[in-house]
Amino acid sequence: MNLGWTRATLVLASIIGSVGAAQADRIKNPTAVFSGLDKITGRIVSFEVKVDETVQFGALQMTPRVCFTKPPTEAPNTTAFIEVDEPATEGSKRVFSGWLFAASPGLHGMEHPVYDIWLVDCKGGTEVIAEPKEVPEEPPPIQDAARGPNDPARPGDIMAPAANTAPRPPAVETAPLQQQPAPQPRQPARRPAAAPIINTDR
């Protein structure tokens, strides 16, 4: 019986582990499409940038490093990794370096005191990158757990109680129940008379 539960637990664990490790393929794109907001003028500009090309948006210099989409058979998921620098008098200062997700631009956009940039799409990709599928580890072989009745218990063992070894609990004395007087019937509450309704339709 114990052997069956152990085997079922290991099979279930391997199934759960293999489901979590599955990943879909993605398409590498040569061009990323962005939108940018100039908060001072209120103007929104859409622009396309080739991967590893630096463009100027306002006072910022932006360089997309990769832009991925999913194949049409998968759920859409467009992502890009970008680096944004702000030129200064003594060199440039990195203001953002990270991933942008087109599905949620409000949560995953580049925010700046003057400019916002978010990913719209990736274009031109035909190269499918196959994600490596993780192979679940083989569970160790299950050893026969046949042990004699006098073998010492191991951690995690469930032990059955031995017959007639547990002491009986002591008897508990209780006081007899006292008779409660019968409850008195309650009188229904009287409602006050309702106010008369005045007809004002004349």
Kinemage of the C-alpha trace (Angstrom):
@kinemage 1
@onewidth
@group {chain A} dominant
@subgroup {mainchain}
@vectorlist {calphas} color= white
{ca met a 1} P 0.000 0.000 0.000
{ca asn a 2} L 2.791 2.431 0.954
{ca leu a 3} L 4.666 1.601 -2.243
{ca gly a 4} L 1.652 2.550 -4.381
{ca trp a 5} L 1.271 5.981 -2.752
{ca thr a 6} L 4.977 6.713 -3.087
{ca arg a 7} L 4.937 5.832 -6.784
{ca ala a 8} L 1.787 7.937 -7.384
{ca thr a 9} L 3.384 10.915 -5.613
{ca leu a 10} L 6.539 10.703 -7.729
{ca val a 11} L 4.538 10.435 -10.979
{ca leu a 12} L 2.428 13.466 -10.011
{ca ala a 13} L 5.536 15.488 -9.111
{ca ser a 14} L 7.175 14.697 -12.458
{ca ile a 15} L 4.018 15.718 -14.349
{ca ile a 16} L 3.762 19.031 -12.491
{ca gly a 17} L 7.457 19.726 -13.030
{ca ser a 18} L 7.250 19.064 -16.761
{ca val a 19} L 4.195 21.320 -17.195
{ca gly a 20} L 5.976 24.266 -15.550
{ca ala a 21} L 9.065 23.812 -17.725
{ca ala a 22} L 7.291 23.961 -21.096
{ca gln a 23} L 7.961 27.131 -23.064
{ca ala a 24} L 6.787 28.334 -26.458
{ca asp a 25} L 8.984 29.327 -29.379
{ca arg a 26} L 9.515 32.981 -30.239
{ca ile a 27} L 10.326 34.999 -33.345
{ca lys a 28} L 13.315 37.344 -33.454
{ca asn a 29} L 12.433 40.588 -35.250
{ca pro a 30} L 14.845 43.115 -36.814
{ca thr a 31} L 12.613 46.173 -36.209
{ca ala a 32} L 10.767 47.457 -33.140
{ca val a 33} L 7.848 49.905 -33.231
{ca phe a 34} L 7.530 52.353 -30.335
{ca ser a 35} L 5.357 55.261 -29.313
{ca gly a 36} L 6.697 58.166 -27.329
{ca leu a 37} L 4.995 60.915 -25.361
{ca asp a 38} L 6.486 64.364 -24.837
{ca lys a 39} L 4.774 65.426 -21.599
{ca ile a 40} L 5.548 69.112 -22.119
{ca thr a 41} L 3.957 69.452 -25.551
{ca gly a 42} L 1.492 66.560 -25.129
{ca arg a 43} L 2.538 65.158 -28.501
{ca ile a 44} L 2.618 61.383 -29.139
{ca val a 45} L 4.990 60.147 -31.849
{ca ser a 46} L 5.211 56.609 -33.294
{ca phe a 47} L 8.583 55.527 -34.643
{ca glu a 48} L 10.370 52.406 -35.884
{ca val a 49} L 13.893 51.495 -34.810
{ca lys a 50} L 16.151 48.713 -36.066
{ca val a 51} L 17.656 46.455 -33.413
{ca asp a 52} L 21.037 47.788 -32.153
{ca glu a 53} L 20.405 51.186 -33.813
{ca thr a 54} L 20.356 54.303 -31.608
{ca val a 55} L 17.709 56.973 -32.228
{ca gln a 56} L 17.057 60.319 -30.574
{ca phe a 57} L 13.629 60.948 -29.040
{ca gly a 58} L 13.543 64.397 -27.508
{ca ala a 59} L 16.563 64.573 -25.210
{ca leu a 60} L 16.804 60.771 -24.900
{ca gln a 61} L 18.855 58.306 -26.936
{ca met a 62} L 17.208 54.901 -27.216
{ca thr a 63} L 18.683 51.593 -28.436
{ca pro a 64} L 16.589 48.413 -28.719
{ca arg a 65} L 18.739 45.306 -28.245
{ca val a 66} L 16.178 42.569 -29.081
{ca cys a 67} L 12.523 42.424 -30.108
{ca phe a 68} L 10.568 39.168 -29.811
{ca thr a 69} L 7.067 38.090 -30.809
{ca lys a 70} L 5.288 34.749 -30.554
{ca pro a 71} L 4.263 32.649 -33.572
{ca pro a 72} L 0.681 33.176 -34.810
{ca thr a 73} L -0.360 29.862 -33.262
{ca glu a 74} L 0.585 31.071 -29.762
{ca ala a 75} L -0.927 33.744 -27.521
{ca pro a 76} L 0.447 37.165 -28.552
{ca asn a 77} L 3.379 38.322 -26.470
{ca thr a 78} L 5.574 41.095 -27.878
{ca thr a 79} L 8.643 42.044 -25.829
{ca ala a 80} L 11.720 44.184 -26.361
{ca phe a 81} L 14.825 44.913 -24.340
{ca ile a 82} L 15.902 48.544 -24.633
{ca glu a 83} L 18.532 50.871 -23.223
{ca val a 84} L 17.790 54.571 -22.848
{ca asp a 85} L 20.474 57.203 -22.172
{ca glu a 86} L 20.174 60.901 -21.434
{ca pro a 87} L 23.140 62.913 -22.750
{ca ala a 88} L 24.707 65.252 -20.214
{ca thr a 89} L 27.608 67.706 -20.308
{ca glu a 90} L 30.017 65.189 -18.773
{ca gly a 91} L 28.895 62.076 -20.697
{ca ser a 92} L 25.596 60.264 -20.862
{ca lys a 93} L 23.517 58.900 -18.011
{ca arg a 94} L 21.615 55.583 -18.334
{ca val a 95} L 18.012 56.307 -17.334
{ca phe a 96} L 16.475 52.946 -18.290
{ca ser a 97} L 17.636 49.456 -19.162
{ca gly a 98} L 15.007 46.719 -19.237
{ca trp a 99} L 12.179 44.853 -20.901
{ca leu a 100} L 9.090 46.459 -22.386
{ca phe a 101} L 5.885 44.464 -22.956
{ca ala a 102} L 3.425 45.597 -25.615
{ca ala a 103} L 0.498 43.859 -23.882
{ca ser a 104} L 0.612 46.214 -20.887
{ca pro a 105} L 2.260 49.529 -21.832
{ca gly a 106} L 1.014 51.273 -18.693
{ca leu a 107} L 2.818 48.808 -16.451
{ca his a 108} L 5.859 48.100 -18.584
{ca gly a 109} L 6.902 51.331 -20.219
{ca met a 110} L 9.882 53.630 -19.838
{ca glu a 111} L 8.851 56.544 -17.620
{ca his a 112} L 10.846 59.755 -17.416
{ca pro a 113} L 9.949 63.171 -15.963
{ca val a 114} L 9.559 64.584 -19.485
{ca tyr a 115} L 9.212 61.549 -21.816
{ca asp a 116} L 7.420 58.207 -21.810
{ca ile a 117} L 8.260 55.428 -24.287
{ca trp a 118} L 6.339 52.194 -24.753
{ca leu a 119} L 6.542 49.228 -27.109
{ca val a 120} L 3.822 48.856 -29.753
{ca asp a 121} L 4.983 45.980 -31.973
{ca cys a 122} L 7.893 44.145 -33.585
{ca lys a 123} L 8.144 43.793 -37.374
{ca gly a 124} L 9.898 41.832 -40.069
{ca gly a 125} L 10.795 38.697 -38.186
{ca thr a 126} L 10.998 35.298 -39.826
{ca glu a 127} L 13.644 33.611 -37.678
{ca val a 128} L 11.965 31.308 -35.140
{ca ile a 129} L 14.031 30.653 -32.047
{ca ala a 130} L 13.139 27.286 -30.560
{ca glu a 131} L 13.200 27.461 -26.795
{ca pro a 132} L 15.019 24.536 -25.214
{ca lys a 133} L 12.505 22.178 -23.688
{ca glu a 134} L 13.572 21.094 -20.241
{ca val a 135} L 13.521 17.355 -19.823
{ca pro a 136} L 12.252 16.320 -16.397
{ca glu a 137} L 14.667 14.276 -14.358
{ca glu a 138} L 14.005 10.599 -14.062
{ca pro a 139} L 12.769 9.808 -10.564
{ca pro a 140} L 15.037 7.506 -8.597
{ca pro a 141} L 14.041 3.849 -8.632
{ca ile a 142} L 11.657 2.918 -5.855
{ca gln a 143} L 13.131 0.409 -3.489
{ca asp a 144} L 10.991 -2.263 -1.973
{ca ala a 145} L 10.054 -1.144 1.485
{ca ala a 146} L 9.629 -4.657 2.863
{ca arg a 147} L 10.769 -4.557 6.469
{ca gly a 148} L 10.229 -6.828 9.362
{ca pro a 149} L 8.011 -5.909 12.320
{ca asn a 150} L 11.046 -5.423 14.560
{ca asp a 151} L 12.909 -3.055 12.190
{ca pro a 152} L 13.329 0.474 13.573
{ca ala a 153} L 10.991 3.145 12.230
{ca arg a 154} L 12.313 5.693 9.745
{ca pro a 155} L 11.348 9.380 9.581
{ca gly a 156} L 8.101 9.811 7.678
{ca asp a 157} L 6.776 6.338 8.453
{ca ile a 158} L 3.157 5.988 9.481
{ca met a 159} L 2.831 3.542 12.289
{ca ala a 160} L -0.293 1.620 13.176
{ca pro a 161} L -1.158 1.460 16.873
{ca ala a 162} L -0.334 -1.838 18.501
{ca ala a 163} L -3.258 -3.805 19.902
{ca asn a 164} L -4.041 -3.255 23.611
{ca thr a 165} L -0.979 -1.103 24.247
{ca ala a 166} L -2.669 2.234 24.780
{ca pro a 167} L -3.966 2.886 28.321
{ca arg a 168} L -7.680 3.537 28.710
{ca pro a 169} L -8.613 7.138 29.493
{ca pro a 170} L -9.765 7.793 33.068
{ca ala a 171} L -13.482 7.879 33.748
{ca val a 172} L -14.943 11.347 34.047
{ca glu a 173} L -17.668 12.058 36.564
{ca thr a 174} L -20.375 14.466 35.523
{ca ala a 175} L -23.064 16.224 37.520
{ca pro a 176} L -26.702 15.355 36.773
{ca leu a 177} L -28.579 17.755 34.556
{ca gln a 178} L -30.965 20.132 36.294
{ca gln a 179} L -34.446 20.706 34.954
{ca gln a 180} L -34.909 24.146 33.480
{ca pro a 181} L -38.283 25.855 34.003
{ca ala a 182} L -40.487 25.928 30.905
{ca pro a 183} L -40.182 29.219 29.017
{ca gln a 184} L -43.129 31.615 29.215
{ca pro a 185} L -44.931 32.245 25.909
{ca arg a 186} L -44.107 35.666 24.507
{ca gln a 187} L -46.759 38.165 23.637
{ca pro a 188} L -46.573 39.569 20.089
{ca ala a 189} L -45.355 43.144 19.989
{ca arg a 190} L -47.982 45.730 19.173
{ca arg a 191} L -47.279 47.892 16.206
{ca pro a 192} L -48.178 51.545 16.334
{ca ala a 193} L -50.990 52.598 14.063
{ca ala a 194} L -49.807 53.576 10.603
{ca ala a 195} L -49.946 57.242 9.669
{ca pro a 196} L -52.797 58.078 7.316
{ca ile a 197} L -51.941 58.568 3.656
{ca ile a 198} L -52.877 61.946 2.306
{ca asn a 199} L -54.020 62.026 -1.291
{ca thr a 200} L -52.614 65.149 -2.987
{ca asp a 201} L -53.728 64.296 -6.530
{ca arg a 202} L -56.706 66.769 -6.594
